[in-house]
């Protein structure tokens, strides 16, 4: 009779503390949100550089011929990318607020929750909860970008019309459709930035 093989018993490690796990996820979300903000600024700077560079040589663009009609497309791509960043920022912000609430609930603290952490930031910078003058500034920032994109597309198509004649309607319709879809996506992204339920719960806690 052969002896039974020995079964190695692995050491059972204790599960990480719940508070530590939440803190790790919270810090990762905060870092990712900061990265998203930096990427947004970088792409905005690139878009402004591209716009200024092409407008500065507006009188020489005729050398490009019908290719002028393609110049607005990179800016439309940037606008679409920013739509993705807005959605990502909304997801990250809601996660941060949710985790922050549970972290504060896990410790005995007398801090006024409405003036610390992400709640304070969202209360004063979010378009849904900021003061009236701040909302105006936010609308100018977001709305101004939209006006610039539309104005640039119109300007370049007007320039390209002498080379494309009636065919300029083709890129015009394509850009109009793309901008309409991007506008809808922006609207949905801004709606997801409504954290009044999260901020309200914490502010009154």
N, C-alpha and C positions, 0 to 999 in steps of 0.2 A: 504493500500500500504506500503510495507516494505521499509525502507530506504536502499539506495544503500550502500554496504560495502565500507569502506574506503580502498583505495589502498595505501599501504605504498610506498612512493617514496624514493628509495635508493639514497644516495649521489653518484654522478658520480665523480669518482676520475680521475684526469688528467693522461694522459698517461705519462710514464717515458720519460725523455729527451732522445733523440736519442743518444747523445754522451755518456750519462751514461750507456745506454744499451750496446753500442759497447764496452765501457771500461770494463764492467762486463764480457762480453763474452771473451774479449781479455785476461783479467787476469785469467779466468778459463782455457783457452787454454794454457797459459804459465805455469800454475801450473800443468796441466795434462801432458804437455811435460816434465817437470822436473821429474814428477813421473815416466813416461815411461823410462827416462834415468836411474833413480835409479833402476828400476826393471831390466833393461837390464844389468846393472853392477852386480846386485845380482845374476842373473841367470848365467852370465858368470863366476862369482867367484865359484858358485856351480859346474859348468861344469868342470872348471879347477881342483877343489878339487877332483871330481870324477875321472877324467882322471889320475891325479898324483897318487891317491890312488890305482887304479887298476894296473897301470904300475909298481908301486913300488913293488907289489907282483906278478909280471909277472911270476917268476919261480915257484910260488905255485898255479897258476891258474889251473893247470892240475887236481887239486882236484875237480874242478867244473864240469869236463867232458864236455859234449856237451853244457852246459849252458854258456860256454865261448862265444859261437856264439851270445848270447843275449846281451852281455855287450855293444856293440856299440849303441844299440837302445836308451838308455836314452840320449846320446849325439845328436842323430838324432832328438829326440823330442825337445831338447833345440834349435837346429838349426832351426827347423820349427817354434818354438815359437818366435825366434828372427826375423824370416821373418815377422810374424805378427806385431812385434814391429816396424820394419822398415816401413811397410805400414802405421801403426798408426802414426809414427813420420812424415811421408810425409804429411798425411792429416792435422795433427796439425800445421805443419810448414806453409803450404799454407794458412790455415785459419788465422794464426797469421800475416803473411805478408799482407794478404788482409785487415784484420781489422786495422792493424797498418797504412796502407796507407790511409784508410778512416778517421782514427782518426787524422792524421797529416793534411789531407785535410780540416778537420773541424775547425782547429785552425790556427790562423795567426802566423806562425813560420818561422824563417829564418835559422833553423837548416839545416845542410847539411845531407840529408837523407841517403846518402850512408855510413855514418860513425856512425849512431846511431841505436839503437834498433835491431830488428831481421834481418834487411837487412845487417848490418855489420857482424853479426854472420854467416849468410848463405854465404855471399860473400867470407869469409875467411876459412870456414870449410866445405862447400859443395863440393863434388867431381866434380861437374859440373862447379863450378866457382872459386875454390881455386887456389892458385899458383901451379906451376908445382911440386915443392918439397912437397907441402902439399898433392897433389893428389897421389904422390908416397907413402907417409906415410899412407894415407887412404886405398890405394890398398893393402899395406902390412897388415894392420890391418884386413880388410875384407877377403882378399885372404888367409892370414895366417890361419884364423879360418877354412876356407874350406879345406885347405891342412891338418890341424891337424885332422879334422873329417874323411877325407878319409884315412889318414895314420893310424889312430887308428882303423878304421874298418878293414883295410887290415891286420894289426898286429894281431888283435883278431881272425879274421877268419883263419889266418895262424896257430895260436895256436890251434884253434878248429878243424883243418883239421884232426889231428891224431885221434880224437874221432868220427868225423862224416864221414870220408873218402870222398866218392863222394857226399854225401848229403850236404857237405858244400856249394855246388853250390846254394842250395835253399836260405839260408840267404844272400849269396853274391848277387844273382839276386834281392832279395827284397830290400836290402840296396842300391844297385846301382839305382834301380828305384826310391826309396824315395829321394835319394840325387839328382837325376836328376830333379825331381819335385821341390825340395827345391831350387835348383840352378835357375830354371826358375822363381820361385816366387821371389827370391832375385834380379834377373835381372829386373823384372817388378817393384819391390819396389824401386830399385835405379833409374829407369827411372822416377818414380813419384817424386823423389827428385830433379828433374831438375826444378829449380825456376828462370831460367834466364829471363823468361818473367816478373815475379813479381819484381825481383831484378833490372832488367834493367829499368823498368818503374820508379821505385822509385829513383834509382840512378841518373837518368837524370832529375827528377822533381825539 
